[in-house]
Structure formats: structure tokens, C-alpha cells
Amino acid sequence: MATLDKRPDSQGKVRDIYDCGDKLLMVASDRVSAYDYILPDEIPYKGEILTRISAFWFDRFRDLVPTHVVSIDPADLPEEYQPYAGYLAGRSMLVKKAQTIPIECIVRGYLTGSGKKTYDQDRTVCGILLPEGLVEASKLPEPIFTPSTKAAIGDHDENISFDRCAEIVGADLAAQLRDASLKIYKAAAEYAATRGIIIADTKFEFGLIDGQLTLIDECLTPDSSRFWPAEGYEPGRVQPSYDKQFVRDWLRANWDMTGEPPHLPAEVIEGTSRRYQEAFQIITGQKFTSMKETNVTA
């Protein structure tokens, strides 16, 4: 089975992008990033799981918001990529080109992470004043839109206020980003609750295609979201999760955030892969079997 040996036209922390004329081929690697660093180890099956979970949500939201997806079927790959179809099965997505909007559209339904830090300082998250008495993992009265800048690789995203977002992209587009993000999050959270999952927070990316706001990149994956099991949920403590928080926690305990990030121990790599697979199975209702191994399409 041939691996893809073509040089990508552009590369993100996780995804490699190939220009196919009027479309792009997005290939999700097994790379893992944390704290804006790309780590030296890969997580088995991660790229495929990210792509297939995204495809699940893109399909579910197709009547809610336009998306950039054309196909994840290897049979629809451009001819020059057909020799690599076995490798690309499950981890690649053919998409429409979009004019990317330089804002990370974060929605928080629960208080945790960087939001908890600023709340403890002045009861605000990205300039939004919240009620008194909230603790780690408290459910917010309503989900909130807390945008950030979209940083280059190696730089840090910066949380910004809605007003600052409007200054960057314009008031009308900022309102569209906020409303679309909240609409998708609420629909996703409602569905996830039926599967026993709490979506604590998530990040969306949008672009413009023919002037229309379009959901792009990935959607509600363990890389872009915090997924908590509803069973055992208890405010006041850090929740177990199905996302890469397992990696973040190990790094925070074993690295001083200077120099190059260290190699992950085998148990962290295996445990993270297992959590990604569990997330796929719970969200989609399907047992995870790698398409690369079975050579079948989703």
C-alpha cells in the first residue's frame, strides 16, 4: 500500500493540504499538537478518526450550515492520487476551496481551561462577565462565543473579545460567525447528550465560498473539542475526557514548556489512541475499524 510521497502545497499542525485546481485535498496525519507545539510522536489512527468524525458532523449539519466537503470516498480522489488510495482511505477529504477567515470560532458551554483562569481573575471569559460562584467544569447559563486569533505554527492563538473580532473581520461577518458557531454547538451538544457525551467547548473554522459563510477544516473532533463522559460528571473537579487532554496533562506534569517537547511514553500514546477510538464509536454509533486495514469506504 503506497504512502503519499508528494510534497504538500501547505501544511498545518495536523493536516497536509494538496492543491487540486478548483478543490483541495486535505489529509489528516497522525501528528499531535499541544500548547501550540507539534509533538515528536504520532498517535495511531488519529488522522483517520479526525477525518471520519468531521465527516459525520459535516453530514449531520448539511442542512444547518454550508460546508466545504465534496467527498471522503477514495474513489472520488483525483486521478494522480489514486495510486495512494489505500493510504488516503479514511484520512483524506476532498473539499471546495474557500477564503479562510482568520478567526478561531470557539464556543464554551462549560467553564474550564483558559476560560477558568480568566474567570478566577475577574469573572470574565474573553470580556464576557459571568455569574459569581462558578467552579471548574460548571455549566454556563448559556453557551458563549469566545473567538481567538488564528496563529501561525509555533505562535500562540490569542483570546479576543467579540468587539476585537468585529474590528478584524467587520461587524456583520463577526455576527455571522458568532450566530453560526452557537447554532452548530447547540445542535451538536443536544445530539451528544443522547450519546452520553458532554461537549464542554469546541472550535470551528469558517471560510467564504462565493461570498457565503461556510464551515471548513475539521468539526467537533477530539482535537478541536473537549468531550466529557456525562456519566460521573461533577462540577468542581477536572473531568476525564475523550480528547487529547490526556496528552496535555502529561506534558504539564513532565515538561517545563521550554525547548523542544519531549517524547511521549508508550502508555500515553496508546491511551490517547484508545480515547480517540472511543470518541469515534460513541459519537457515530459505529465500531471503529480502520479503512486502511479493511480497504472499504465509510
N, C-alpha and C positions, 0 to 999 in steps of 0.2 A: 504494500500500500504506500503510494508515494506521498511524502510530506511536501508541503508547499515551500519551494525553494526560491520563489520570486521575491524580490525586494518590495516591501510595501511602499505605496506612494506617500503615506503618512502613518504615524504610529502614536497611539496613546499609551496610557499606563497598562492597559489590558488588551485593547483592540488594535489590530493591524488593518489599515484601510487601503483598498486597491481601486484605482480609478478604472471604471468600465464604460467610459464615454458618458452617456446620459444617466448612468447609475453608478453606485459604489458597491463593492463587495466588502462587508465588514466581517472580519474573522476574529473571534474571541479566543485569545490564548489562555493558557493555564497560569499565566503570571498573576501574582497577587501584590497589591499595593496597600500600604497602611501609613498613616501620618504623612501622606504625600511622597512616600518613598516606594520604589519598586523593589521588592524583596528578592534575594538571590535564589529562592526556591520556588518551585511551581506546586500547585495544588491539583492532583489528578482529577480529571473530568470537569474542572471548574469552568473552562470556556464553553463547553457544550451545555452545561447546566445553565449558565447565564443566558446563552442564546435561546435555549428552549423555554426557559421561564419567561423571558422577554416576549417570545413569540406567542406564548399562551396569553399574556396580558394584552399584547397588541391586538390579538384576535378578539379578545373579550371586550375591548374598548373601541372596536372599529366603528360602532355607531355613536360613540360618545365624543370622539375627537379624531381628526385625520391623523394617520401615522405614515411613516416613510417606508413601511415594509412592502416589498414586492413578493419575495418568496424565501423560504428556507429549504426548499426541496433541491437536493443536489442535481436533479435532472434539469433544473432551470438555470444552472450556472452557465456563464458564457463559455463558448467552446474551448478557449485556451485554458480554462480551469478544470475541464472535465477529467484530465488525467489525474487530478488531485481530489476527485470527488469523494473517495473513501475517507481521506483525512478531513476534508471540509464538512462531511456529513454531520449535521447537528450543531457545529460550532460556527457556521457561516450564515450570513443573512444578506441577501441582495436587496438593496434599498434605493429609493429615489434620492437624488441629490437635493440638499436643502441649504439655504443660507443660515448658518448656525447663529443663534442668539447667544451672546456672551454672558449668560446668567445661569447659575445653578439654581434650579427652582425647588427649594426644599420645603416640605410640609411636615410639621411636627404635630402629632396627636397626643404625645406624652412628653413629660419633662425628663430629659436625660442628656448625656454627652455635653457638648459645649453650651447648650441651652441651659442646662442645670448650673453650670459655672457662672454664667452672667446673671441668672435668676438669683443666685445666692448673694451676688454683689449688690444688685439694685432692683430686683424683682422684674427685670425686663429680659426679653429674648429678642434680639435684633430690633430693639426700640419699642417692642410691644410690652406694655405693662400688664402683668399677670396678677391674679389674686394672691393674697397672703396665704401662708401655711402649706404651700406645695412642697412635696418631698421628691426624692429620687423615684422615677417611674410613675409619678402622679399623672392621671389622665387629665388633659387640659379641658376647660369648659367647652371649647370649640377648637378644631384644628387651626393652626396658624401658618401663614405663608411667610417663610423667613429666607429670603434669597441670599445668595453669595456670589462673589465674582468667580469667574472660571479661570483658574490659574494655569499657566504652562507647567509642563512636567518639571518637578523639582522645586516649584514655588508653592506657596500655600494659598488655598482659597480663603477669601476674607468675607465673613458675615457682614451683610449690609442691611440698612433699613429699606423699607418699601420706597420711601422718598428718594433714597440714593439710587435704587433700581430704576425709578422713573426718570431720574436725571441721565442715566446711562443709555436707556433704550427708548425713552419717551413715555409719557403718562398713559397713552392709550394702549401701547404694547405691554407695558408693565401690568396694567389692569387685566389684559387678556391672559398674561402668564399666570397671574395670581388666581383668576377665576378658573382657568383650565386645570391648574395644579390641584386646587382644592376639590374640584369636581371629581377628578380621577382618584385622588386619595380617598375621598369619602366612599366612592363606589368600590374601590379595592378593599378598604377596611371592612366594609359591610360583608363582602364576599369572604374575606379571610376569616372573619369571625365564625362563619359557618364551617370552616375547616379547622377551627381550634387555634388560630394564629392571631396575634395582635401585631399590627403594623405600627410600631412606635413612631417611626419617621421614615421619610423616603426622599429621594432626589430625582427630579425629572429634568430632561433637557428638551428644548424645543428649537425648531428652525422655521423658516418661511419657505414654502413651496408655492410658486405662482401667487405670492402675496398672502397665502393662507397659513395661519399658525398650525404647526404640525409637530406631533410628538415623535422624537427621534432618539437615536443612540440605544440605551437599554431602558428597561422598565420594570420596577419593582422586583429587583433581583437581590440576592444576599450581599452583593457588592454595593448596591445603591440604597439599601434599606436596613432597618433593624426589625427583624422578625422575632417576636417572643412567643413561647407557648402560652396559650391562655390558661391552661391548667397549672395551678400553682402561682399564678400572677399575684404579687403582693407589693403594693407601693411601699417605699421606704428602704428598698434594697435594690441592688443591681440585679437585673433579670437574666436568666440564662437565655441564649439566643441561637438562632439558626444561621447567623451571618458570620462575618469574619471578625466579630468582636473577640472571639477566641484567640485569634492572632494578635489583635491589638493588646489584649490583656497580657499575653506572654511577653510581647515586646516591652510594654510599660514596666514589667517586673524584672526584665533581664537586659535592658538596653538604656543607655543614658541619652539617646537621641542625638548623639554626635558621631561623626564619621559615617562609614557605610553600615547599613543594617546587618545584623548577624544572620547566620543560617538558622532556620527553624528546626527544632528537634523532630524526629520522625513521628512522635505521638501527636504533635501539634499539626503537622501536615496531614496525617491520616484522620485525625479528629475533625479538622476543618473540612476535608473532602466528605467525610461522613455527614456532617451537618448540612453541607450544600445538597447532597443527595436526599437527605431527609426533607429539606425545604422543597425541593422539586416534587417529591412524592406527595407531600401534604397539600401543597398549593394546587397541583394539577390533578391529583387523584390517580396518577399513573405511577406504576413501579418504574424506577429509573433503570434503563438498560441503554448502554452507550450505542448510539447509531453507528459509530466507527467499528464497534465489535460485531454488530449484527448486520451492518450494511443495509439497513432499512431506513425509510424516511419517516419523520414524525407525522 
